[in-house]
Amino acid sequence: MKSRYAVRALTELARLERSQAGRLVRLSEVAERRGVPLQFLEQVFAALRRGGVVRSRRGASGGYTLARPADETTVLDVVVALDGVPAPAECGQGPCDQIDRCGASSVWIEAQQALEGVLAETTIGDLLRREDALGDAAPMYHI
């Protein structure tokens, strides 16, 4: 679940970075625009920082930025930083005394490889472009 919110928040972070070139983005702004509780995002972004997905700076001019460009930050990077390697089932994740007799193990292993492949091929930049194309981007407020 953390990964789903993190991907949405990182897409918003990429959008704000794009529109505010060079300025670090405050997490409160991301939380407000995506409707995610700030305290939850603080925990998620702390893990993302430890995982090397984002960088942060404290202080009055502090905030967050992606550690790499949005087109180089994959959804798999996010999932691994928060939840570890994704697995649709525990089968194939470790030693198993049934593997020689189990017809399902190869299915679970193939499913995991397919999932990892899709997540590794999808970047935050891809998701931002998809949102832009769908018109589901967070509203821009003009004063």
SULMO-V555694 format. One record per run of one state. SS is the DSSP state (alpha for helix, beta for strand, coil for the rest). FROM is the first residue (numbers start at 1). TO is the last residue. If there is no record, write none. Layout:
SS_FROM_TO / SS_FROM_TO
This chain:
coil_1_1 / alpha_2_19 / coil_20_24 / beta_25_25 / coil_26_26 / alpha_27_34 / coil_35_37 / alpha_38_50 / coil_51_53 / beta_54_57 / coil_58_62 / beta_63_66 / coil_67_69 / alpha_70_72 / coil_73_73 / beta_74_74 / alpha_75_83 / coil_84_104 / alpha_105_121 / coil_122_122 / beta_123_123 / alpha_124_134 / coil_135_143
